[in-house]
Amino acid sequence: MRTRPRRSLAALGLLLALALVATACGSDLGTQVTSAAGLDTSKPFGGDPATEGTPQRGGTLIVGMYTEARSFDPTIGSNLMASAIYDSLLKMDSKGVPQPLLAESMTTPDEGTTWVLKLRPGVTFQDGTPLDADAVIFNVARQRDIPTALGHLYTEPIDTMTATDNLTVTFTLKRPTGSFPVSFALPFSSGNLGTIASPAAVQKWGDDYGRHPVGAGPFSFVDWIPNNKITVKRFDNYWDKGKPYLDGIEFRPLPDTDSRYVSVVNGDIDLDIGGFFSEVSRSSANKDLVTYYGAGGDGQFLYFNLTKAPLDDRRVREALIRAIDPKALNATQYDNAGQLASTAFAEGDQYYSQKAADSYPKFDVEKAKQLISDYKATGGNPDFTFNTGNSPDDHQMAQFLQAQWAAIGVNVTLQFDDISTFIGPVVQGTQFGTATWISGPYENPFPFMFNQFYTGGINNYGKYSNPQVDAALDEAKSSTDPAVQVAAYQKAQELINTDLPVLWLSRAAKAAIAQPDVKGVSRYLSSELFWAGTWKSSTP
């Protein structure tokens, strides 16, 4: 999806709904203190329960959101509030490895062709009906049978689903798929097979279920006043006894970045879960706020349209990358708070390849000029159209890049479109020269590396294709061996950085920013929060 890195992000929910991205990266960032840009990365995944004291019960948490919800239906997604009502069957740890949550385990007896999911006993939905094997199959079948469902892609490997007993589901796949459990641990907004809705409620409400959600999470749905607030209350029969601690949560859509930040500074809201570059840079320096942020993988980049000249020529792509002054980029576009990127994974991530980062072209104006001169000498015209949205930040980024490229002899026409036109006909229709986009952070490279770089991937809008990359990603997806997965993803990013199908700009910045009396924060880097353990202290 496209980004506004500094100011208003009012339309980001639409982007999330239209593009399967999401959401942080399979890294253990807890050892980092601050990034090179001065952003506080000491608490990427939340607070430390061992140092926060004994949880206190009661109170209502006021949460500021950067966008309105789209739906609470798991097949539709695009809703960071949904994780208050739903728990997932699995949850990824700081290394991107799925761990039990509503499920007790998910194991394979045959290296990834058969997966056995065992549920916790005694779990009920908020309407009192049981969360059992039939409920899981019902929900996964909905994702499979609705072609537009966010989780539809993840059901493709499934051959059969069987309720072996009341608390056990056996999935038989068409081929070994070591990454299959990840599909049950993804953020709600990415499409998650592990988000289980009450079948009784789905059948009762039909197409209107998304406005009447019933899950097995820590809070029950109360009401939704569009563009005003969403209210939830404690679910007293929650499976994790003693939780949740809060009486309720009130989610308020506050799309303007500056006003949302001021609201958390002033205490008008307790928690801002849509913190972007300008917010994170300020909160990191504010001793009266707590910042939960980790850079994660992927980020903001430009797609090159590889289907037509001049960007089908690697010389031109390399020249455009070498022409960009990283210091000027960071200063003018990210308030010197950006963590600039050179590959798909952040430094320190287990999948990060130093070889890939080292091979990415460095800033070198003279080399860039020579590459363009060579291209022109062979009859090529290096001029093209730069496509982006129509916000002030889009204009600022486009004009900066246009000037950088003009300095090496490339004349770029700027085209600004409204969001719907930009995402649909322009980007999804591959009717661009270069196009701004943002992906991640994501909790695990599956399925997002496939979506973006695999031949025919659903987010592979530049039409990149390399059979060696496909083979590496297939190996990563099929293997159950973490070492094999790491090696395969490193190989893929090294090949990608050789081919240069995208121009990397910076890591995505998504943070939670809280008043100091908010404790028990637990989150994914992509902004998904887990609310059962959140509480408010009377002595911050």
Order of alpha helices (4+ residues) and beta strands (2+ residues): alpha-alpha-beta-beta-beta-beta-beta-alpha-beta-beta-alpha-beta-beta-beta-alpha-beta-alpha-beta-beta-alpha-alpha-alpha-alpha-beta-alpha-beta-beta-alpha-alpha-alpha-beta-beta-beta-beta
